[in-house]
Amino acid sequence: MLNEQDIAPDFELLNDQDNSVKLSHFKGKWVVLYFFPKAMTGG
């Protein structure tokens, strides 16, 4: 688990257009990661 002020490890995901995006592509910029629950679940 990361703590406040920790540096996040680099990772790679697909965006909404199925293009690969790495966290390191945004180095020096503010990034917000938003995780949401699966559809039709409480949360």
C-alpha positions in Angstrom: 0.0 0.0 0.0 1.2 3.5 -0.8 1.3 6.2 1.8 0.7 9.9 1.2 3.8 11.4 -0.5 5.0 8.0 -1.8 6.0 7.8 -5.5 3.6 5.5 -7.4 5.1 2.7 -9.3 4.9 2.9 -13.1 2.1 0.9 -14.6 0.4 0.6 -18.0 -3.3 0.4 -18.9 -5.6 0.8 -21.9 -7.5 4.0 -22.3 -11.0 4.3 -23.7 -9.7 4.1 -27.2 -7.7 0.9 -26.5 -4.4 2.8 -26.6 -1.7 1.8 -24.1 -0.9 4.6 -21.6 1.8 4.5 -19.0 1.7 6.5 -15.8 5.3 7.7 -16.7 3.8 9.5 -19.7 2.4 12.0 -17.3 5.6 12.7 -15.3 5.7 16.2 -13.9 1.9 16.6 -14.3 -1.0 16.2 -11.9 -2.8 12.9 -12.3 -6.0 11.7 -10.7 -6.8 8.0 -10.6 -10.4 7.2 -10.2 -11.5 3.7 -9.4 -15.2 2.9 -9.4 -17.2 -0.2 -8.4 -18.5 -2.6 -11.1 -21.8 -1.7 -12.6 -24.8 -2.8 -10.7 -23.0 -3.2 -7.4 -23.2 -1.1 -4.2 -20.4 1.2 -3.6 
